[in-house]
Amino acid sequence: MGSELGDPTLGKVLLPHVIELNRLLGMYCNKIYCSELEEIALTLRVGGEIWSIDFEGCKNMRLSKK
């Protein structure tokens, strides 16, 4: 899981939590849920003083048909 954080302070505060979430996702979400689905890439976006987010929920979802 990637992350986009709105300022450096958020990086310091949230990084340990993002690392732990990645570890847990790798440990517990490792099954084949669907034969057509090969992988899912998540991005955590948190706005801050430098960069803000103007939406809530899912955005920019893409399907690769390769």
HULIN-V35014 format. One record per pair of residues at least 12 apart in sequence whose C-alpha atoms are under 10 Angstrom apart, sorted by the first residue. I is the first residue (numbers start at 0). GAP is how many residues later the second one is. D is the distance in Angstrom with one decimal. If there is no record, write none. Layout:
BEGIN
<<I GAP D> <I GAP D>>
END
This chain:
BEGIN
<<0 17 7.9> <0 18 8.8> <0 20 8.3> <0 21 6.2> <0 22 9.8> <0 24 8.8> <0 25 9.9> <0 39 9.1> <0 40 6.2> <0 41 4.9> <0 42 5.5> <0 43 7.3> <1 16 8.4> <1 17 9.8> <1 20 9.0> <1 39 7.8> <1 40 6.3> <1 41 4.6> <1 42 6.3> <1 43 8.7> <2 12 9.0> <2 15 7.9> <2 39 8.3> <2 40 5.1> <2 41 4.5> <2 42 5.8> <2 43 8.0> <3 39 7.2> <3 40 6.2> <3 41 4.8> <3 42 6.4> <3 43 8.1> <3 47 9.2> <3 49 10.0> <4 39 8.0> <4 40 5.9> <4 41 5.0> <4 42 6.0> <4 43 7.0> <4 44 9.8> <4 45 9.1> <4 46 7.6> <4 47 8.8> <4 48 9.8> <5 39 8.0> <5 40 5.9> <5 41 4.3> <5 42 3.9> <5 43 6.2> <5 44 5.5> <5 45 4.4> <5 46 6.1> <5 47 8.4> <6 39 8.9> <6 40 7.6> <6 41 5.3> <6 42 5.9> <6 43 5.4> <6 44 6.8> <6 45 9.3> <7 40 8.8> <7 41 9.2> <7 42 8.8> <8 39 8.7> <8 40 9.5> <9 36 8.0> <9 37 8.8> <9 38 7.4> <9 39 9.6> <10 35 9.7> <13 32 9.5> <17 26 8.5> <35 29 9.8> <36 26 9.9> <37 26 10.0> <40 20 9.7> <41 16 9.9> <41 19 10.0> <42 15 9.8>>
END
